[in-house]
Amino acid sequence: MFLNFIQDHKMTEFVPITRYSRCKRYSGAVLKCPECHTITRTGHLSWTVKRCQNCERHINKFDWLIEKGKYSKT
């Protein structure tokens, strides 16, 4: 199941998180680590630093990349 999740998001465009970034209500948001490019999912964005599960680095919120939404301005 996780392999299918990764394959579905290989061609997805990611943009930096901004203060206007939001999560979908039930599915959350897809994030990409800026260091190792691992794709993960989160249910909310009410954090300031998140630890990557793959490279185990602590990365600031605004350094993470989020899946580009339908209404993104960038």
PyMOL CGO cylinders between C-alpha atoms (Angstrom):
from pymol import cmd
from pymol.cgo import CYLINDER

trace = [
    CYLINDER, 0.00, 0.00, 0.00, 2.79, 2.46, 0.87, 0.3, 1, 1, 1, 1, 1, 1,
    CYLINDER, 2.79, 2.46, 0.87, 4.54, 1.66, -2.42, 0.3, 1, 1, 1, 1, 1, 1,
    CYLINDER, 4.54, 1.66, -2.42, 1.38, 2.63, -4.32, 0.3, 1, 1, 1, 1, 1, 1,
    CYLINDER, 1.38, 2.63, -4.32, 1.28, 5.88, -2.33, 0.3, 1, 1, 1, 1, 1, 1,
    CYLINDER, 1.28, 5.88, -2.33, 4.84, 6.73, -3.42, 0.3, 1, 1, 1, 1, 1, 1,
    CYLINDER, 4.84, 6.73, -3.42, 4.22, 5.77, -7.05, 0.3, 1, 1, 1, 1, 1, 1,
    CYLINDER, 4.22, 5.77, -7.05, 1.11, 7.97, -7.20, 0.3, 1, 1, 1, 1, 1, 1,
    CYLINDER, 1.11, 7.97, -7.20, 3.15, 11.00, -6.10, 0.3, 1, 1, 1, 1, 1, 1,
    CYLINDER, 3.15, 11.00, -6.10, 6.25, 10.60, -8.29, 0.3, 1, 1, 1, 1, 1, 1,
    CYLINDER, 6.25, 10.60, -8.29, 5.05, 13.11, -10.88, 0.3, 1, 1, 1, 1, 1, 1,
    CYLINDER, 5.05, 13.11, -10.88, 3.36, 15.43, -8.39, 0.3, 1, 1, 1, 1, 1, 1,
    CYLINDER, 3.36, 15.43, -8.39, 4.67, 18.99, -8.21, 0.3, 1, 1, 1, 1, 1, 1,
    CYLINDER, 4.67, 18.99, -8.21, 5.75, 20.23, -4.79, 0.3, 1, 1, 1, 1, 1, 1,
    CYLINDER, 5.75, 20.23, -4.79, 6.02, 23.86, -3.66, 0.3, 1, 1, 1, 1, 1, 1,
    CYLINDER, 6.02, 23.86, -3.66, 7.41, 25.35, -0.41, 0.3, 1, 1, 1, 1, 1, 1,
    CYLINDER, 7.41, 25.35, -0.41, 5.02, 25.62, 2.54, 0.3, 1, 1, 1, 1, 1, 1,
    CYLINDER, 5.02, 25.62, 2.54, 3.73, 29.14, 3.10, 0.3, 1, 1, 1, 1, 1, 1,
    CYLINDER, 3.73, 29.14, 3.10, 1.58, 30.64, 5.82, 0.3, 1, 1, 1, 1, 1, 1,
    CYLINDER, 1.58, 30.64, 5.82, -1.39, 30.13, 3.48, 0.3, 1, 1, 1, 1, 1, 1,
    CYLINDER, -1.39, 30.13, 3.48, -0.82, 26.35, 3.06, 0.3, 1, 1, 1, 1, 1, 1,
    CYLINDER, -0.82, 26.35, 3.06, -3.67, 24.15, 4.23, 0.3, 1, 1, 1, 1, 1, 1,
    CYLINDER, -3.67, 24.15, 4.23, -4.39, 20.45, 4.73, 0.3, 1, 1, 1, 1, 1, 1,
    CYLINDER, -4.39, 20.45, 4.73, -7.37, 18.65, 3.28, 0.3, 1, 1, 1, 1, 1, 1,
    CYLINDER, -7.37, 18.65, 3.28, -9.93, 17.81, 5.91, 0.3, 1, 1, 1, 1, 1, 1,
    CYLINDER, -9.93, 17.81, 5.91, -9.80, 14.01, 5.82, 0.3, 1, 1, 1, 1, 1, 1,
    CYLINDER, -9.80, 14.01, 5.82, -6.74, 13.10, 3.75, 0.3, 1, 1, 1, 1, 1, 1,
    CYLINDER, -6.74, 13.10, 3.75, -4.26, 15.61, 5.22, 0.3, 1, 1, 1, 1, 1, 1,
    CYLINDER, -4.26, 15.61, 5.22, -1.33, 16.98, 3.22, 0.3, 1, 1, 1, 1, 1, 1,
    CYLINDER, -1.33, 16.98, 3.22, 1.46, 15.27, 1.31, 0.3, 1, 1, 1, 1, 1, 1,
    CYLINDER, 1.46, 15.27, 1.31, 4.90, 16.62, 2.25, 0.3, 1, 1, 1, 1, 1, 1,
    CYLINDER, 4.90, 16.62, 2.25, 8.34, 16.11, 0.76, 0.3, 1, 1, 1, 1, 1, 1,
    CYLINDER, 8.34, 16.11, 0.76, 11.57, 16.36, 2.75, 0.3, 1, 1, 1, 1, 1, 1,
    CYLINDER, 11.57, 16.36, 2.75, 13.89, 19.00, 1.26, 0.3, 1, 1, 1, 1, 1, 1,
    CYLINDER, 13.89, 19.00, 1.26, 16.98, 17.01, 2.31, 0.3, 1, 1, 1, 1, 1, 1,
    CYLINDER, 16.98, 17.01, 2.31, 16.31, 13.39, 1.27, 0.3, 1, 1, 1, 1, 1, 1,
    CYLINDER, 16.31, 13.39, 1.27, 13.13, 13.90, -0.87, 0.3, 1, 1, 1, 1, 1, 1,
    CYLINDER, 13.13, 13.90, -0.87, 11.13, 11.32, 1.12, 0.3, 1, 1, 1, 1, 1, 1,
    CYLINDER, 11.13, 11.32, 1.12, 7.36, 11.71, 0.74, 0.3, 1, 1, 1, 1, 1, 1,
    CYLINDER, 7.36, 11.71, 0.74, 5.22, 11.64, 3.87, 0.3, 1, 1, 1, 1, 1, 1,
    CYLINDER, 5.22, 11.64, 3.87, 1.72, 12.64, 4.95, 0.3, 1, 1, 1, 1, 1, 1,
    CYLINDER, 1.72, 12.64, 4.95, 0.59, 14.86, 7.83, 0.3, 1, 1, 1, 1, 1, 1,
    CYLINDER, 0.59, 14.86, 7.83, -2.83, 15.61, 9.22, 0.3, 1, 1, 1, 1, 1, 1,
    CYLINDER, -2.83, 15.61, 9.22, -2.18, 19.19, 10.27, 0.3, 1, 1, 1, 1, 1, 1,
    CYLINDER, -2.18, 19.19, 10.27, 0.35, 22.00, 9.91, 0.3, 1, 1, 1, 1, 1, 1,
    CYLINDER, 0.35, 22.00, 9.91, 0.28, 23.27, 13.49, 0.3, 1, 1, 1, 1, 1, 1,
    CYLINDER, 0.28, 23.27, 13.49, 3.96, 22.56, 14.14, 0.3, 1, 1, 1, 1, 1, 1,
    CYLINDER, 3.96, 22.56, 14.14, 7.14, 24.56, 13.69, 0.3, 1, 1, 1, 1, 1, 1,
    CYLINDER, 7.14, 24.56, 13.69, 9.75, 21.81, 13.29, 0.3, 1, 1, 1, 1, 1, 1,
    CYLINDER, 9.75, 21.81, 13.29, 9.17, 18.29, 11.98, 0.3, 1, 1, 1, 1, 1, 1,
    CYLINDER, 9.17, 18.29, 11.98, 11.59, 15.35, 12.07, 0.3, 1, 1, 1, 1, 1, 1,
    CYLINDER, 11.59, 15.35, 12.07, 11.97, 13.44, 8.81, 0.3, 1, 1, 1, 1, 1, 1,
    CYLINDER, 11.97, 13.44, 8.81, 11.39, 9.72, 9.37, 0.3, 1, 1, 1, 1, 1, 1,
    CYLINDER, 11.39, 9.72, 9.37, 13.98, 8.77, 6.76, 0.3, 1, 1, 1, 1, 1, 1,
    CYLINDER, 13.98, 8.77, 6.76, 16.99, 11.06, 7.30, 0.3, 1, 1, 1, 1, 1, 1,
    CYLINDER, 16.99, 11.06, 7.30, 16.06, 11.86, 10.94, 0.3, 1, 1, 1, 1, 1, 1,
    CYLINDER, 16.06, 11.86, 10.94, 16.86, 15.56, 10.59, 0.3, 1, 1, 1, 1, 1, 1,
    CYLINDER, 16.86, 15.56, 10.59, 14.81, 18.26, 12.28, 0.3, 1, 1, 1, 1, 1, 1,
    CYLINDER, 14.81, 18.26, 12.28, 13.53, 20.57, 9.53, 0.3, 1, 1, 1, 1, 1, 1,
    CYLINDER, 13.53, 20.57, 9.53, 11.71, 23.86, 9.94, 0.3, 1, 1, 1, 1, 1, 1,
    CYLINDER, 11.71, 23.86, 9.94, 8.12, 23.99, 8.72, 0.3, 1, 1, 1, 1, 1, 1,
    CYLINDER, 8.12, 23.99, 8.72, 8.72, 26.52, 5.95, 0.3, 1, 1, 1, 1, 1, 1,
    CYLINDER, 8.72, 26.52, 5.95, 11.59, 24.45, 4.51, 0.3, 1, 1, 1, 1, 1, 1,
    CYLINDER, 11.59, 24.45, 4.51, 9.30, 21.47, 3.81, 0.3, 1, 1, 1, 1, 1, 1,
    CYLINDER, 9.30, 21.47, 3.81, 7.68, 21.08, 0.38, 0.3, 1, 1, 1, 1, 1, 1,
    CYLINDER, 7.68, 21.08, 0.38, 3.93, 20.52, 0.10, 0.3, 1, 1, 1, 1, 1, 1,
    CYLINDER, 3.93, 20.52, 0.10, 1.97, 19.01, -2.77, 0.3, 1, 1, 1, 1, 1, 1,
    CYLINDER, 1.97, 19.01, -2.77, 0.84, 21.76, -5.11, 0.3, 1, 1, 1, 1, 1, 1,
    CYLINDER, 0.84, 21.76, -5.11, -2.89, 22.29, -4.74, 0.3, 1, 1, 1, 1, 1, 1,
    CYLINDER, -2.89, 22.29, -4.74, -5.50, 23.18, -7.30, 0.3, 1, 1, 1, 1, 1, 1,
    CYLINDER, -5.50, 23.18, -7.30, -5.55, 26.82, -6.21, 0.3, 1, 1, 1, 1, 1, 1,
    CYLINDER, -5.55, 26.82, -6.21, -1.82, 27.37, -5.52, 0.3, 1, 1, 1, 1, 1, 1,
    CYLINDER, -1.82, 27.37, -5.52, -0.46, 30.72, -6.62, 0.3, 1, 1, 1, 1, 1, 1,
    CYLINDER, -0.46, 30.72, -6.62, 3.08, 29.50, -7.36, 0.3, 1, 1, 1, 1, 1, 1,
]
cmd.load_cgo(trace, "trace")
